[in-house]
Amino acid sequence: MSARKYSRTRTPAVGVVERALPSKPQPSAPLPELLSADDVAAWLRTTPKAVYLMAARAQLPRPIKVGRRLLWERKALGTWLDEKRVASHNSSER
């Protein structure tokens, strides 16, 4: 019997598409009224998995469930962000 040497290099899975998150939110492109977890993640500069965990822990505004997808209202997230915003030390009133 001859021993075969197999290569340990891995080939990428068929059909896998890598999707890069934008480095900065695009201010020129208007956001849709309903945002997906990917959109919310890009806006909050985090991962979609973190968005789902925050939603499960009720740390985000309540999403709208459409089928199996969770969607967030843009206005509700904007209001939530405004409430979470902490005043900086430089802008404190004197």
VENNOR-V645087 format. One record per backbone hydrogen bond with DSSP energy under -1.0 kcal/mol. NH is the residue of the N-H (numbers start at 1). CO is the residue of the C=O. If there is no record, write none. Layout:
[[NH | CO] [NH | CO]]
//
This chain:
[[16 | 13] [35 | 72] [40 | 36] [41 | 37] [42 | 38] [43 | 39] [44 | 40] [46 | 41] [51 | 47] [52 | 48] [53 | 49] [54 | 50] [55 | 51] [56 | 52] [57 | 53] [58 | 55] [59 | 54] [64 | 71] [66 | 69] [69 | 66] [71 | 64] [72 | 35] [74 | 33] [77 | 73] [78 | 74] [79 | 75] [80 | 76] [81 | 77] [82 | 78] [83 | 79] [84 | 80] [85 | 81]]
//
